[in-house]
Amino acid sequence: MNVILYLFLFFSVVLNIGLFWYLRQLAQNYTSINSDVYSVRDKTYSLIEHIDSVYNMDRIYGDSVIEGMISHMKDYNEQLKFFTERFTLSLDSEDLDREDNEKEEIN
């Protein structure tokens, strides 16, 4: 009887250690993905600002191709914002303020 209890105890400890390791790996992967999403979002904001500044140049002002690119980038930005909110656990208040300010600047 004691042998069976010791076997269950052994398997329980091994299972708990395995689950702890798996959850730790999962959290590390999530953190990596989270930082990648923020990086892509920041690069997208930078690209939108660059295209907008090119569009507002005197020589190119009113170009329909660039205007279409700006519209497309704004749509892409909205989609990216949706995925950022969906796949991140929480945002700092600084991030929320920054997103609001960037949204106002872009629109």
GIFEN-V459205 format. One line per field, one symbol per residue. ss: DSSP state (~ for helix, > for strand, _ for the rest). psi: psi as a letter, one per 40 degrees, with the letter a starting at -180 (. if undefined). burial: b if it has 24 or more other ideal C-beta (glycine too) atoms within 12 Angstrom, else e. Layout:
ss->???
psi->???
burial->???
//
This chain:
ss->_~~~~~~~~~~~~~~~~~~~~~~~~~~~~~~~~~~~~~~~~~~~~~~~~~~~~~~________~~~~~~~~~~~~~~~~~~~~~~~~_____~~~~~~~~~~~~~~_
psi->dddddddddddddddddddddddddddddddddddddddddddddddddddddddeiddehehdddddddddddddddddddddddeidiiidddddddddddddd.
burial->eeeeeeeeeeeeeeeeeeeeeeeeeeeeeeeeebeebbeebeebbeebeebbeebeeeeeeeeeeeeeebeebbeebeebbeebeeebeeeeeeeeeebeebeeebe
//
